[in-house]
């Protein structure tokens, strides 16, 4: 009997020690590792990484080795080692659907001004994703971009909008019209929009990468990135079937950078896209978006815009991870997008 009591006492002590250890682990969370703590990374290498936009472990963990090599000149083995250490430090792996559902609660949906269009998009254009609008000229792609540049600021006061203009379509006068209609200060609305004109595809890709600096280095609350339009320069510079593979690879990298930017920083990415007419289509609408499957797969939401009756616009949702296909009709007015 005495031996049983001693064994029970010992077991209780072991259980208490286990519980105390678990409580200590909860109270003392794991110390975060900085770039300077990574093995094999000196001060000079860390500064090169930071200058290239790799300011935290997540940016390194999600980067391919070739980019780290280009940024710092380090060897292939060291680049792969750094990525592996960053991933293990962040405990990147599988998550439950319930955990992802909680993360989805951080997603913001920006309203467009048209209730019909918002309903089509499940509440609005959301952050952490790429929303692509394609259609012929005059279908309303740029007007949505201008409207969203103002409405994002109305929904989140002080939010910053980045507008990458590739076709000289950004007009501050249009921003003033929409801001006044929304009851906002037009001067403040313009100050919160960072506009950059891209003169070629390489410049466009560089500007997309520089958005990370605005967020990390300048601590700007960037909530919307507009690229108008996505494929104009690529279409003009890469002509003929011989350059098609190179063009698609560059577009793929550009889209991947934009997707990563939106996901890691909870930013809404809105891109417009040009169209072409397919001569082999004898029945149905011959209009097809530029960029092929590369752009189609990279875009989270795809919206086809076309002109409707009496000056209206029709938006057709043709691809979404969770929403059904459907159509919404709206009009473009002085104050922005309105329901018909």
PyMOL commands that set and color helices and strands:
alter all, ss='L'
color gray80, all
select helices_A, chain A and resi 2-27+35-37+43-51+57-61+65-72+76-89+97-104+115-120+141-155+172-181+186-191+201-216+232-237+241-265+292-298+309-311
alter helices_A, ss='H'
color red, helices_A
select strands_A, chain A and resi 109-110+125-126+130-135+160-165+193-197+222-228+268-273+275-277+287-289+301-307+312-319+326-333+336-339
alter strands_A, ss='S'
color yellow, strands_A
deselect
rebuild
show_as cartoon
